[in-house]
Structures are given as C-alpha cells and as structure tokens.
Amino acid sequence: MVDYYVESIDNLNNVHKSDIQHVFVEDDGNQNPEPPNPPSQAVVVSPATPSECSPVTITYDPAGRNLASASQV
C-alpha cells in the first residue's frame, strides 16, 4: 500500500495539497518488456529515483502535445 498526496504550486506561489490518496501495488510476477521507443521527455520526475518520504517534482512540457494550446496546464 502506498499513501501519497499531490502538492502543486502555481506561478503566483499559490499552494494546493490534495487529500491523502491510497493505492495498492502488487508484483504480478511478469517482467516488463523493453519499450519500443525511448520514453517521452514530456514528463520529467526529479529526482529520477525518488526515495521514501522525500519530495518529488514532476514537470510537464506540453510543447507539441494535446495540451500545448491550453491556457493552463
């Protein structure tokens, strides 16, 4: 079981924290196949290998994607 929440900060430094969410993660015993193409860099997770209870920053680059014309992402 993994408990998590999402915290977001906009350009005006407004902060929002979601309620705590829960997800059950189980190893199904199958190995993941190698992806046919390199992973997209539209989403970047930092640090690349997060550690327990440490903050994680996720950034999204909408350029050339469906959300590129959105007023807010």
Backbone bond lengths (Angstrom), bond angles and torsions (degrees), N, CA, C in turn:
res aa  C-N    CA-C-N  psi(-1)  N-CA   C-N-CA  omega(-1)  CA-C   N-CA-C  phi
1 M - - - 1.447 - - 1.521 107.08 -
2 V 1.314 115.57 133.72 1.461 122.25 176.97 1.522 107.83 -119.56
3 D 1.321 116.59 127.12 1.461 122.39 174.11 1.518 107.46 -103.28
4 Y 1.320 116.73 137.46 1.459 119.42 -179.30 1.519 110.44 -153.46
5 Y 1.314 115.12 162.54 1.459 120.83 169.90 1.514 107.60 -139.83
6 V 1.311 116.35 161.31 1.457 121.90 179.94 1.524 107.83 -112.06
7 E 1.324 115.07 129.79 1.459 121.12 175.47 1.512 107.66 -116.98
8 S 1.310 116.79 129.57 1.465 120.04 179.53 1.523 109.66 -125.95
9 I 1.329 114.50 146.22 1.459 121.82 178.51 1.523 107.27 -129.52
10 D 1.339 116.69 126.40 1.461 119.09 -179.85 1.528 110.62 -91.74
11 N 1.325 115.95 -176.60 1.467 121.31 -177.14 1.526 113.24 -65.43
12 L 1.320 117.82 -17.26 1.464 121.84 178.17 1.527 111.50 -97.18
13 N 1.332 116.16 10.37 1.467 124.07 -179.13 1.525 113.37 65.19
14 N 1.342 117.47 24.27 1.458 120.80 170.38 1.519 107.68 -75.25
15 V 1.320 116.54 134.49 1.462 121.60 -176.81 1.519 109.15 -113.04
16 H 1.322 116.57 136.18 1.461 122.00 173.96 1.519 108.53 -131.91
17 K 1.327 116.10 133.58 1.465 121.51 176.02 1.522 108.18 -118.03
18 S 1.327 115.98 131.35 1.460 120.43 178.22 1.527 109.55 -76.04
19 D 1.318 115.33 168.70 1.460 120.08 170.39 1.523 108.46 -65.77
20 I 1.319 116.91 159.54 1.463 120.62 176.93 1.523 108.48 -69.50
21 Q 1.318 115.47 131.72 1.459 123.05 179.55 1.526 108.75 -110.03
22 H 1.319 116.76 159.03 1.461 121.94 179.93 1.525 108.42 -130.26
23 V 1.303 116.42 139.30 1.461 120.61 175.95 1.524 108.10 -141.39
24 F 1.313 115.97 138.41 1.457 121.79 177.42 1.512 107.94 -97.50
25 V 1.314 116.40 126.68 1.457 122.09 -178.69 1.518 107.68 -118.49
26 E 1.322 115.90 128.07 1.460 120.30 -178.59 1.519 109.42 -131.84
27 D 1.313 116.20 140.63 1.460 121.95 175.54 1.524 107.56 -77.81
28 D 1.337 116.58 118.79 1.462 119.99 -179.66 1.519 112.15 -84.80
29 G 1.327 117.49 -0.75 1.458 121.08 177.82 1.510 114.14 86.63
30 N 1.319 118.29 -10.51 1.463 120.95 179.55 1.521 110.12 -89.23
31 Q 1.317 115.74 144.41 1.453 119.92 174.53 1.520 108.28 -86.16
32 N 1.314 115.88 142.26 1.462 119.79 178.11 1.518 109.66 -75.08
33 P 1.333 117.95 131.89 1.463 119.58 175.75 1.525 110.14 -70.93
34 E 1.308 116.40 155.42 1.463 120.70 176.26 1.525 108.71 -66.23
35 P 1.334 117.80 136.31 1.466 118.90 177.94 1.521 110.10 -65.84
36 P 1.340 117.65 145.03 1.460 120.38 -178.28 1.522 112.70 -68.13
37 N 1.318 117.60 -27.28 1.464 122.16 -179.62 1.521 108.64 -125.47
38 P 1.326 117.45 156.83 1.465 118.42 175.84 1.522 110.31 -59.37
39 P 1.326 117.78 147.12 1.461 119.57 -179.93 1.528 111.97 -61.12
40 S 1.315 115.10 148.76 1.461 121.39 179.63 1.523 110.27 -67.84
41 Q 1.315 116.50 144.97 1.456 120.84 175.77 1.526 111.12 -98.35
42 A 1.327 117.32 16.97 1.460 120.32 177.42 1.519 110.05 -65.85
43 V 1.325 116.71 -31.66 1.457 122.19 178.98 1.519 107.91 -118.91
44 V 1.323 115.41 127.92 1.459 120.53 179.24 1.520 108.22 -122.88
45 V 1.325 116.02 129.38 1.457 122.52 177.52 1.517 107.85 -105.97
46 S 1.326 116.18 130.84 1.460 120.58 179.78 1.523 109.27 -133.41
47 P 1.311 117.37 125.48 1.453 128.89 1.17 1.523 110.70 -71.94
48 A 1.322 115.99 156.28 1.466 121.13 -176.82 1.522 111.24 -60.95
49 T 1.319 117.17 -33.61 1.462 122.08 176.70 1.523 107.85 -119.42
50 P 1.334 117.35 89.20 1.466 119.92 -177.53 1.524 111.50 -65.26
51 S 1.316 115.95 151.45 1.460 120.33 175.88 1.524 109.03 -112.15
52 E 1.304 115.15 161.59 1.455 122.14 -174.88 1.531 112.09 -56.14
53 C 1.306 115.98 131.14 1.468 124.99 176.05 1.523 114.29 66.16
54 S 1.310 118.32 14.15 1.462 121.10 177.40 1.521 109.50 -100.32
55 P 1.332 117.64 148.62 1.467 120.03 177.48 1.529 111.62 -63.43
56 V 1.316 115.36 147.23 1.461 122.32 176.78 1.524 106.93 -127.46
57 T 1.324 116.18 134.09 1.462 121.02 176.75 1.520 108.65 -106.76
58 I 1.334 116.18 127.15 1.462 121.73 178.09 1.521 107.18 -117.15
59 T 1.328 116.38 122.00 1.459 120.46 178.15 1.522 109.34 -116.44
60 Y 1.315 115.28 147.54 1.458 121.92 -178.33 1.515 108.97 -125.90
61 D 1.322 116.89 129.45 1.462 122.64 176.89 1.527 107.81 -107.13
62 P 1.350 118.48 107.21 1.455 120.62 -175.79 1.528 114.35 -78.94
63 A 1.335 118.18 -5.15 1.473 121.17 -175.44 1.527 111.35 -53.60
64 G 1.334 115.83 125.48 1.457 121.58 177.97 1.518 114.18 75.17
65 R 1.316 117.58 13.09 1.465 121.55 -178.11 1.527 109.92 -122.35
66 N 1.328 116.14 178.98 1.468 121.40 -175.71 1.521 113.59 -57.94
67 L 1.327 118.21 -31.84 1.459 120.65 -176.10 1.524 113.41 -91.51
68 A 1.327 118.14 4.62 1.469 121.23 -176.19 1.524 112.24 -58.70
69 S 1.329 118.10 -33.53 1.463 120.49 -177.74 1.528 112.68 -93.72
70 A 1.323 118.31 1.84 1.463 121.22 179.92 1.522 110.11 -71.51
71 S 1.337 116.46 144.92 1.461 119.42 179.53 1.519 111.15 -72.22
72 Q 1.324 117.44 -29.36 1.464 122.16 176.69 1.512 108.86 -136.01
73 V 1.302 115.48 142.50 1.470 120.37 176.70 1.500 107.94 -123.74
